[in-house]
Amino acid sequence: MMRLVLTISAVLALAACGDKAQTAGGVKSDAAAFQGVTGPGSAYNAAGWKAGDKAAWEQQLKTRTQNGQNEYNRVK
């Protein structure tokens, strides 16, 4: 009886060691964020942002951060 309990516990302990790969389902994007994955003219692009222009991308992020995440600017 004790041997059966030890065998079952060993099997359960080893079964917990198996880990499946955690991938995004084959979706891989090697392009930089400022390249525009959805393409220019998409409904998801902010006004004033030009696809492929890194300076415009950084300016858009800076503006979004100041307007939406800066509590000193939001609460007046």
C-alpha positions as CSV (number, residue, x, y, z in Angstrom):
1,M,0.0,0.0,0.0
2,M,2.8,2.4,0.9
3,R,4.6,1.6,-2.4
4,L,1.4,2.5,-4.3
5,V,1.1,5.8,-2.5
6,L,4.8,6.6,-3.2
7,T,4.5,5.7,-6.8
8,I,1.4,7.8,-7.3
9,S,2.9,10.8,-5.6
10,A,6.1,10.4,-7.7
11,V,4.0,10.3,-10.9
12,L,2.1,13.4,-9.8
13,A,5.3,15.3,-8.9
14,L,6.9,14.5,-12.2
15,A,3.7,15.4,-14.1
16,A,3.9,18.9,-12.6
17,C,7.3,19.4,-14.1
18,G,6.1,19.3,-17.7
19,D,5.7,22.8,-19.1
20,K,4.3,23.6,-22.6
21,A,5.8,26.4,-24.7
22,Q,4.0,29.7,-24.2
23,T,4.0,31.3,-27.6
24,A,1.8,33.9,-29.3
25,G,0.4,31.3,-31.7
26,G,2.9,31.9,-34.4
27,V,2.4,35.7,-34.7
28,K,5.7,37.4,-34.8
29,S,6.4,41.1,-35.5
30,D,10.0,42.0,-36.1
31,A,9.1,45.5,-37.3
32,A,9.7,48.5,-35.1
33,A,6.6,50.0,-33.6
34,F,7.0,53.3,-35.5
35,Q,6.8,51.4,-38.8
36,G,3.1,51.0,-38.5
37,V,1.9,47.4,-38.4
38,T,-1.7,48.3,-39.5
39,G,-0.5,50.5,-42.3
40,P,-1.0,54.2,-43.1
41,G,-4.5,55.5,-43.2
42,S,-5.8,53.0,-40.7
43,A,-8.6,53.9,-38.4
44,Y,-6.2,53.0,-35.5
45,N,-3.6,55.6,-36.4
46,A,-3.6,58.9,-34.5
47,A,-4.0,62.1,-36.5
48,G,-0.6,63.7,-37.3
49,W,1.3,60.4,-37.1
50,K,3.2,59.4,-40.2
51,A,4.1,55.7,-40.6
52,G,7.8,55.1,-40.7
53,D,8.8,58.4,-39.2
54,K,10.5,57.7,-35.8
55,A,10.6,61.3,-34.7
56,A,6.8,61.7,-35.3
57,W,6.2,58.5,-33.4
58,E,8.2,59.7,-30.4
59,Q,6.4,63.1,-30.5
60,Q,3.0,61.4,-30.6
61,L,3.9,59.2,-27.6
62,K,5.2,62.2,-25.7
63,T,2.0,64.2,-26.4
64,R,-0.2,61.2,-25.5
65,T,1.7,60.8,-22.2
66,Q,1.4,64.5,-21.3
67,N,-2.3,64.7,-22.2
68,G,-3.5,61.4,-20.8
69,Q,-1.2,60.3,-18.1
70,N,0.0,63.4,-16.4
71,E,-2.2,64.1,-13.4
72,Y,-1.0,67.7,-13.2
73,N,-2.4,68.4,-16.6
74,R,-5.6,66.4,-16.3
75,V,-6.9,67.8,-13.0
76,K,-7.4,71.5,-13.1
